[in-house]
Amino acid sequence: MGLLIPIAASILLILPTTANALYPSDFSLDEAVKTNFHGQDLKGQEFVKYDLSGFDFGDADLSGSYFSVTDARDANLSGANLENVIAYATRFDNADLTDAQLAGADLLKSRFDGAQINGADFTEANLDLAQQKDLCERASGKNSKTGVETFDSLSCAGLSERYLPAKG
């Protein structure tokens, strides 16, 4: 039995990791290159505890990607494809999400304080109710690719019907 533990540990060390995650230490390029991902294909990437504040992801394809406890404040995500992303506890404060596609995205515990959402498509996205209400207050425009109105994609019209304030 004592022989199995060292063998198992050796096997674990040899096996290659299949995770497609990006961590802060992954980039050793100069600052300008490391923050510019404009128009790039980044489908299915994982951004775990990453500081993406100020990064340029404009027109990038991030569909199916995973963001966890990530800071994307002041990031440029205009025109980005964020369909079916999971962005748990991610900060999009003051980010530019103009014309972004977030259909089917799971955005629970994420914040969008001050984010520009003109033309963003949130069709069937999962949002915390407080964030959904906040986004509905400033929802405007139509997504140029999907033709969907931001207000409609957030289901803002039926929001007050579903929301019951706590009685005190």
N, C-alpha and C positions, 0 to 999 in steps of 0.2 A: 504494500500500500504506500509506503514511503517513497518508492521509486516513481509512482504515477504523478505525484505533484511536480517534481522537476521536469518531467517529460511534458506534462500539460503546459507548464509555464514556458518551456522552450517552443512549443508549437505556436502558442499565442504570440510570441515575439517574432516568429518567422512569417506569419500570415500577413499579407498586405491589407491595408485598410481600404475599404471601398467608399468611405464617406467622401462626399464632394464638398466639404465645408471649407469656408475661407475664414481664417483667423487673422488677427492683427499682424502676426509675424510672417504671414504669407507673402507680403509685398516688400521687396527690397529695392524697388525702383525709386527714381526721384519723385518728389512730392507732386509735381504736375501730372505725371503719368499715373501715379498711384491713386489719384482722385478722379480721373477722367475715364469713364466707361461709356461715354456717349455712343448710342447706336449699337452697342455690342450685344452679342448673343450670350446671355448668362442664365439660360433656362436651367431650372432645377438646382441652382446653387444654394448653399447654406451659409448664412451670415449669422454667426453665433456670438453674442456679446461684442459686437463690432461697432466701432465708431465710424459711421458713414456720413457724419455731419459735413455739409458742404460739398459732398461728392456729386459728380455729374453723371446721372443715369438717364438723361434725356433720350427718348426714343429707343432705349435699350429693351431687350426682351428678357424679362425676369420671370416669365410665367412658370408657375410650379415651384418657385423658390421658397425658401424657408428663412424667416428672420426671427430670431429669438433674443429678447432683451437687447435690442439693437437701437442705436441712436442714429436716426436719419434726419435730424433737424437741419433745416436750411438746405437740404439736398434738392437737386434738380431731377425730378422724376416726370417732367412734362413729356407727354406723348409716350410714356413707357408702358409696356405690356406687363401688367402685374396680375394677370388673370390666374385665379386659383392659387395665389400665394398664401402661405400661412405666415402672418406677421404677429406673433404673440408678444405683447408688452413692448412694442416698438414705438419709438417717438418720431412722429412725422411733423413736429411743430415747425411752422413757418416753411415747410417744404413746398415746392412747386409741383403740384399734381395736376396741373392744367392738362386737360385732354388725355389723362392717364386712363388705362383700362384696368379696373379692379374687380371685374365680374367674377363671382364665385370665390372671392378672397375671404379668408378667415382672419379678421382683424381684431379679435377680442383682446381687451386690456391695452390696446394701442391708443395713442393720443394724436390728435390732429389740430392742436391749438394754433390758430393763425395760418394754417395751411391754405394755399390757393387751390381751389377745387373746381374752377370754372371749366365745364365740359367733361369732368371726370365721370366715368361710368362705374357705379357701385352695384350694378344689377346682381341680386342674390348674394351680396357680400354680408358676412356676419360681423356686426358691430355691437358694442355695448350701447344700451339705450341712450345714455347720456351723450355719448359721442355722436350717435345718429341724430339726436335732436339738435346738437350744436352744428353739425354739418348741414342739416336741413335749413337752419336759419340763414345760411350764406350760400346755399346751393343755387347755381345759375349756369346757363349755357348748355350747349349740346355737344356731345362727343363727335368729333369730325370723322372718326372711323366707324363707330357703331350707330351714329345718329340718335342715340338715346340722350334724353334730357337728364341732367344731373339730379334735379329735384325728383323726377319720376324714378330714377334708378335707386334712390335712397328710400323709396316708398314714403315720402314725406306727407302726401295727401292723407293717408290713412293712419299716420302716426298718432295724432291726437285722439283718435278713436280707440286705439289700443292702449294708450297710456293712462293709467289711473294713479293720480297722486295719492301719497300716503295721507291718511286722515290723522289729525293730531288731537 
